[in-house]
Amino acid sequence: MKVAVIGSSGFVGSHVLRVLRAGGDDARAVVRNPRFAATDENCRIADALDVYALRDALAGCECVVLSVLGTQEVILGTLAPVYAAAQAVGIRRIAYISTGVVHGQAPRAGTVESSPLHVRHAFPYNNAKVRAERKLLRLRARGTVEVVMLRPTIVFGPRSRWVDGFASALHDGSAYVVDGGRGICNTIYVDNLAHAIRLALVAPNVDGEAFLVGDDETVTWRDLWQPMAAALAFDFQRVPSFSPPAVAPTFRQLYVEPIRTSEVGQSIIPRVPVHLKRALKGTYRLALRARRSVAGSDRLRASGEVVERAEAVGPGPHLEGPAVTTEIVELHRCEWKLPNDKARRLLGYVPPVSFAEGVRRSAVWLQQQYGRPAPDARERVAVNA
């Protein structure tokens, strides 16, 4: 099978490329950075916003894997050019890498693929991905290229933000967990995701479908991160644990952002006079300052991005700890394991790598990258604990 992987220089894209090639597929890297081409013979240079460059890059391929990261403008702006280019060169199917957080960082019990989606999430990324799925289905309704969407959540493995980022945080003393890391972590080892993507490219009768994909095991954040800490000789028990109060979505998150980031909003906003935009923003800021003043300075920031420094939970005195983000708070308080049932039934998806093996491979990679931590790094974790 000839497959083009758009976004091959990223974490997911690069692993997908590797797994497809290892399985015997003719996988072509499609990247924006020319430097990547120097290390890969089967590579094409194309900006995912440039339909003409994409047509040349995709020519001769049967399927496309779309794995592009970036701002909301990039996430949404790449869809039409990629679809148009794919249709122009006769691509049969696009596998789009969406995300499980279209259902929220802490999805309700019973959430499955058919659970209603909305664009009132507190995080713009969630809303952008919901809109991306909807836009792809609209493009499919008018076009000839099939579309299949996959919804992984915590994609981990060597070089992932959930592995390398946690290790870096351990070293600089900014690592933390919420509520002891006891919340459910909807993991998928990156090779399992690559396996699911290949199945999505070849399975019959799945055009227009979305699939939640993850590891089979139900695990916690502690299960994911404790072995990583141990691999670097850190005591996970001394990583700070926080239990900040729940944060209600703000008026901006619930109402302003959905309108501002909608297709209608994006088409109207550029036409609004600059002086009127400034006046509206000024009025909003004044109202926000007044609201914060009344609420008190010790409350959570109304932006929803960062929680004010919280005190660590547990016995003994504690110093000021890391800044806790509301995204991590919600992720760590997840109580629902997103199911693989639909992917298993329609794609034949069975994760080839166990969670334990994925963690082991990640820990080995960490040791190769970091070796043993410096004593002062371990002391910083102890101080914040």
C-alpha positions as CSV (number, residue, x, y, z in Angstrom):
1,M,0.0,0.0,0.0
2,K,1.3,3.4,-0.9
3,V,0.6,5.9,1.9
4,A,1.5,9.6,2.3
5,V,2.0,10.7,5.9
6,I,1.5,14.4,6.2
7,G,3.2,15.7,9.3
8,S,5.9,13.0,9.4
9,S,8.3,15.2,11.3
10,G,6.1,15.2,14.4
11,F,6.0,12.7,17.2
12,V,3.0,10.7,16.0
13,G,3.7,11.1,12.3
14,S,7.3,9.9,12.6
15,H,6.3,6.8,14.5
16,V,3.5,6.1,12.0
17,L,6.0,6.4,9.2
18,R,8.3,3.9,10.9
19,V,5.6,1.4,11.7
20,L,4.1,1.4,8.2
21,R,7.5,1.0,6.6
22,A,8.4,-1.8,9.0
23,G,5.2,-3.6,8.0
24,G,6.2,-3.4,4.3
25,D,4.1,-0.4,3.2
26,D,5.5,2.2,0.8
27,A,5.1,5.1,3.2
28,R,6.1,8.6,1.9
29,A,6.9,11.4,4.3
30,V,5.3,14.8,3.5
31,V,6.8,17.6,5.6
32,R,7.2,21.3,5.4
33,N,10.8,21.5,6.6
34,P,13.3,20.8,3.8
35,R,15.9,19.7,6.4
36,F,13.8,16.6,7.1
37,A,14.2,15.5,3.4
38,A,17.9,15.3,3.8
39,T,17.5,12.3,6.1
40,D,14.7,10.5,4.2
41,E,14.9,9.4,0.6
42,N,11.1,8.9,0.2
43,C,10.1,12.4,1.2
44,R,8.2,15.3,-0.4
45,I,8.3,18.9,0.7
46,A,4.9,20.6,0.9
47,D,3.1,23.0,3.2
48,A,-0.2,21.5,4.2
49,L,-1.9,24.8,3.4
50,D,-0.6,24.7,-0.3
51,V,-2.9,22.6,-2.4
52,Y,-0.6,22.7,-5.4
53,A,2.4,21.5,-3.5
54,L,0.3,18.9,-1.9
55,R,-0.9,17.6,-5.3
56,D,2.7,16.9,-6.3
57,A,3.5,15.4,-2.9
58,L,0.5,13.0,-2.9
59,A,0.7,11.9,-6.5
60,G,0.9,8.1,-6.9
61,C,-0.3,7.4,-3.4
62,E,-3.4,5.4,-2.5
63,C,-4.1,6.7,1.0
64,V,-3.2,9.7,3.3
65,V,-2.5,9.9,7.0
66,L,-3.2,13.5,8.2
67,S,-1.2,14.2,11.4
68,V,-0.7,18.0,11.6
69,L,-0.3,19.9,14.8
70,G,-0.5,23.6,15.3
71,T,-2.8,26.5,16.1
72,Q,-6.5,26.3,15.5
73,E,-5.9,28.2,12.2
74,V,-3.5,25.4,11.1
75,I,-5.7,22.6,12.3
76,L,-8.7,23.9,10.4
77,G,-6.9,25.6,7.5
78,T,-5.1,22.5,6.3
79,L,-8.3,20.4,5.8
80,A,-9.6,21.8,2.6
81,P,-6.2,22.0,0.8
82,V,-5.4,18.4,1.8
83,Y,-8.8,17.1,0.8
84,A,-8.8,19.0,-2.5
85,A,-5.2,17.7,-3.4
86,A,-6.1,14.2,-2.4
87,Q,-9.2,14.2,-4.6
88,A,-7.2,15.7,-7.5
89,V,-4.7,12.8,-7.5
90,G,-7.2,10.0,-6.9
91,I,-6.5,9.3,-3.2
92,R,-8.9,6.6,-1.9
93,R,-9.0,7.4,1.8
94,I,-7.7,9.9,4.4
95,A,-7.1,8.7,8.0
96,Y,-7.4,11.8,10.2
97,I,-5.7,11.9,13.6
98,S,-8.2,13.6,15.8
99,T,-8.3,13.3,19.6
100,G,-10.3,11.8,22.4
101,V,-10.5,15.2,24.0
102,V,-13.3,16.1,21.6
103,H,-15.2,14.5,24.5
104,G,-13.4,16.5,27.1
105,Q,-10.3,15.9,29.2
106,A,-12.5,14.1,31.8
107,P,-15.3,12.5,29.7
108,R,-18.5,11.5,31.3
109,A,-19.1,7.8,32.2
110,G,-20.6,6.0,29.3
111,T,-18.9,8.2,26.6
112,V,-18.5,6.5,23.3
113,E,-18.0,7.7,19.7
114,S,-21.6,8.5,19.2
115,S,-21.8,10.7,22.3
116,P,-22.8,14.3,21.3
117,L,-19.9,16.7,20.6
118,H,-19.9,20.4,21.3
119,V,-17.6,23.4,20.9
120,R,-18.1,24.8,24.4
121,H,-15.0,23.2,25.9
122,A,-12.7,25.3,28.1
123,F,-9.8,24.5,25.8
124,P,-9.5,25.9,22.2
125,Y,-7.7,22.8,21.0
126,N,-10.7,20.6,21.9
127,N,-13.1,22.9,20.0
128,A,-10.8,23.1,17.0
129,K,-10.7,19.3,16.7
130,V,-14.5,19.0,17.0
131,R,-14.8,21.6,14.2
132,A,-12.1,19.7,12.2
133,E,-14.1,16.5,12.3
134,R,-17.3,18.3,11.2
135,K,-15.5,20.1,8.4
136,L,-14.0,16.8,7.1
137,L,-17.4,15.2,7.0
138,R,-18.7,18.2,5.1
139,L,-15.9,17.9,2.6
140,R,-16.6,14.2,2.2
141,A,-20.2,14.8,1.6
142,R,-19.2,16.9,-1.5
143,G,-16.2,14.9,-2.5
144,T,-14.9,11.5,-3.5
145,V,-12.2,10.8,-0.9
146,E,-13.2,8.6,2.0
147,V,-12.5,9.9,5.5
148,V,-11.9,7.9,8.7
149,M,-11.2,9.7,12.0
150,L,-9.2,8.3,15.0
151,R,-9.5,9.6,18.5
152,P,-6.5,8.8,20.7
153,T,-6.0,10.7,23.9
154,I,-2.7,10.3,25.8
155,V,-0.3,9.1,23.1
156,F,2.9,8.1,24.9
157,G,6.2,6.5,23.9
158,P,9.8,7.7,23.3
159,R,9.9,11.4,22.6
160,S,6.3,12.1,23.6
161,R,5.4,15.0,25.7
162,W,3.9,12.6,28.3
163,V,7.3,10.9,28.7
164,D,10.0,13.4,27.8
165,G,8.0,16.3,29.3
166,F,7.6,14.5,32.6
167,A,11.2,13.6,32.7
168,S,12.2,17.2,32.1
169,A,9.8,18.4,34.8
170,L,11.4,15.9,37.3
171,H,14.8,17.4,36.6
172,D,13.8,21.0,36.9
173,G,11.5,20.5,39.9
174,S,8.2,21.3,38.2
175,A,6.7,17.8,38.1
176,Y,3.4,17.2,39.9
177,V,0.3,15.1,39.9
178,V,-3.2,15.8,40.9
179,D,-5.0,13.9,43.7
180,G,-2.0,11.5,43.9
181,G,-2.2,10.5,40.2
182,R,-5.1,8.1,40.9
183,G,-7.3,9.3,38.0
184,I,-7.7,7.2,34.9
185,C,-5.2,7.9,32.1
186,N,-6.6,7.1,28.7
187,T,-3.3,6.0,27.2
188,I,-2.3,4.5,23.8
189,Y,1.2,3.5,23.1
190,V,2.3,5.2,19.9
191,D,2.9,1.9,18.0
192,N,-0.6,0.8,18.9
193,L,-1.9,4.1,17.4
194,A,0.1,3.4,14.2
195,H,-1.4,-0.1,14.1
196,A,-4.9,1.4,14.4
197,I,-4.2,3.9,11.6
198,R,-3.1,1.2,9.2
199,L,-6.3,-0.8,10.0
200,A,-8.3,2.4,9.4
201,L,-6.7,2.7,5.9
202,V,-7.7,-0.8,4.7
203,A,-10.9,-1.7,6.6
204,P,-14.0,-1.9,4.5
205,N,-17.2,0.0,5.2
206,V,-15.8,2.5,7.6
207,D,-16.1,5.7,5.5
208,G,-17.1,8.6,7.7
209,E,-16.6,6.7,10.9
210,A,-14.8,8.0,14.1
211,F,-13.0,5.5,16.4
212,L,-11.8,5.9,20.0
213,V,-8.5,4.0,20.2
214,G,-6.4,3.3,23.3
215,D,-4.6,0.6,25.2
216,D,-6.7,-2.3,26.4
217,E,-5.6,-1.8,30.1
218,T,-7.3,0.6,32.5
219,V,-4.4,2.5,34.1
220,T,-3.9,5.6,36.2
221,W,-1.5,8.5,35.8
222,R,0.5,7.0,38.6
223,D,0.8,3.7,36.6
224,L,2.2,5.7,33.7
225,W,4.6,8.0,35.5
226,Q,5.9,6.0,38.5
227,P,8.0,3.7,36.3
228,M,9.4,6.8,34.4
229,A,10.5,8.3,37.7
230,A,12.0,5.0,38.8
231,A,14.0,4.8,35.6
232,L,15.6,8.1,36.4
233,A,16.1,7.2,40.1
234,F,13.5,9.6,41.3
235,D,11.1,8.7,44.1
236,F,7.6,9.1,42.7
237,Q,6.2,9.3,46.2
238,R,8.0,12.6,46.6
239,V,6.5,14.2,43.5
240,P,4.1,16.9,44.7
241,S,0.4,16.2,44.6
242,F,-2.2,18.9,44.4
243,S,-5.9,19.0,44.9
244,P,-7.1,22.3,43.7
245,P,-10.8,23.1,43.7
246,A,-12.8,22.5,40.5
247,V,-12.9,25.3,38.0
248,A,-16.2,26.3,36.4
249,P,-16.0,27.3,32.7
250,T,-15.9,31.0,32.3
251,F,-18.4,33.1,30.2
252,R,-15.7,33.6,27.6
253,Q,-15.0,29.9,27.4
254,L,-18.7,28.9,27.1
255,Y,-19.9,31.7,24.8
256,V,-17.3,34.1,23.5
257,E,-14.7,31.5,22.2
258,P,-17.2,29.3,20.4
259,I,-18.5,32.3,18.5
260,R,-15.0,33.8,17.9
261,T,-13.5,30.6,16.6
262,S,-16.5,29.4,14.5
263,E,-16.3,29.6,10.7
264,V,-18.9,32.4,10.8
265,G,-17.0,34.3,13.4
266,Q,-13.7,33.9,11.5
267,S,-15.4,35.3,8.4
268,I,-17.0,38.3,10.2
269,I,-14.2,39.3,12.6
270,P,-11.8,40.6,9.9
271,R,-14.5,42.9,8.7
272,V,-15.1,44.6,12.1
273,P,-13.4,48.0,12.3
274,V,-10.3,48.1,14.4
275,H,-11.6,50.9,16.7
276,L,-14.7,48.8,17.4
277,K,-12.6,45.7,18.2
278,R,-10.5,47.7,20.7
279,A,-13.5,49.2,22.3
280,L,-15.1,45.8,22.8
281,K,-11.9,44.3,24.1
282,G,-11.5,47.2,26.5
283,T,-15.0,46.8,27.9
284,Y,-14.5,43.1,28.3
285,R,-11.2,43.6,30.2
286,L,-12.7,46.1,32.6
287,A,-15.6,43.8,33.4
288,L,-13.2,40.9,33.9
289,R,-11.0,43.0,36.3
290,A,-14.1,44.0,38.3
291,R,-15.2,40.4,38.5
292,R,-11.8,39.2,39.7
293,S,-11.6,41.9,42.2
294,V,-14.9,40.9,43.7
295,A,-14.0,37.2,43.6
296,G,-10.6,37.8,45.4
297,S,-7.1,37.4,44.2
298,D,-6.7,33.9,45.6
299,R,-9.2,32.4,43.1
300,L,-8.3,30.5,39.9
301,R,-7.4,32.7,37.0
302,A,-10.5,33.4,34.9
303,S,-8.6,32.5,31.7
304,G,-8.7,28.9,32.7
305,E,-5.2,28.3,31.6
306,V,-3.3,28.3,34.9
307,V,-4.4,27.7,38.4
308,E,-2.9,30.0,41.0
309,R,-0.1,28.3,43.0
310,A,-1.8,25.7,45.2
311,E,-0.5,24.1,48.4
312,A,0.7,20.5,48.1
313,V,-1.4,17.9,49.7
314,G,0.0,15.7,52.4
315,P,1.6,15.9,55.9
316,G,4.4,18.3,56.8
317,P,5.3,21.8,55.6
318,H,5.3,22.6,51.9
319,L,6.9,25.3,49.9
320,E,5.3,26.9,46.9
321,G,5.0,24.2,44.2
322,P,4.6,24.1,40.5
323,A,1.9,26.0,38.6
324,V,-1.0,23.6,38.0
325,T,-2.9,23.9,34.8
326,T,-6.6,23.3,34.5
327,E,-6.0,21.0,31.6
328,I,-3.9,18.7,33.8
329,V,-6.3,18.9,36.6
330,E,-9.1,17.7,34.4
331,L,-7.0,15.0,32.8
332,H,-5.9,13.7,36.2
333,R,-9.5,13.6,37.4
334,C,-10.8,11.5,34.6
335,E,-13.0,8.6,35.9
336,W,-13.9,6.9,32.6
337,K,-11.9,4.5,30.4
338,L,-12.7,5.3,26.8
339,P,-13.6,2.0,25.1
340,N,-12.0,0.3,22.1
341,D,-15.2,-1.7,21.4
342,K,-16.1,0.0,18.1
343,A,-12.5,-0.1,16.8
344,R,-12.3,-3.8,17.8
345,R,-15.5,-4.6,16.0
346,L,-15.1,-2.6,12.8
347,L,-11.4,-2.4,12.4
348,G,-10.3,-5.6,14.0
349,Y,-8.2,-3.5,16.4
350,V,-6.2,-5.4,19.1
351,P,-3.3,-3.4,20.5
352,P,-0.1,-5.3,19.6
353,V,1.9,-3.7,22.4
354,S,0.8,-4.1,26.1
355,F,0.8,-1.0,28.3
356,A,3.5,-2.5,30.5
357,E,5.8,-3.1,27.4
358,G,5.1,0.4,26.2
359,V,6.1,1.8,29.6
360,R,9.2,-0.3,29.6
361,R,10.3,0.9,26.2
362,S,9.7,4.5,27.2
363,A,11.7,4.1,30.4
364,V,14.6,2.5,28.5
365,W,14.6,5.5,26.1
366,L,14.5,7.9,29.0
367,Q,17.6,6.2,30.6
368,Q,19.4,6.5,27.3
369,Q,18.5,10.2,27.0
370,Y,19.0,11.3,30.6
371,G,21.0,8.8,32.4
372,R,21.1,9.3,36.2
373,P,19.7,12.6,37.4
374,A,22.0,15.0,39.2
375,P,21.7,15.0,43.0
376,D,20.5,18.6,43.0
377,A,17.6,17.7,40.7
378,R,16.4,15.0,43.1
379,E,16.7,17.5,46.0
380,R,14.4,20.0,44.1
381,V,11.7,17.3,43.9
382,A,12.1,16.6,47.6
383,V,11.9,20.3,48.4
384,N,8.6,20.7,46.5
385,A,7.2,17.5,47.9
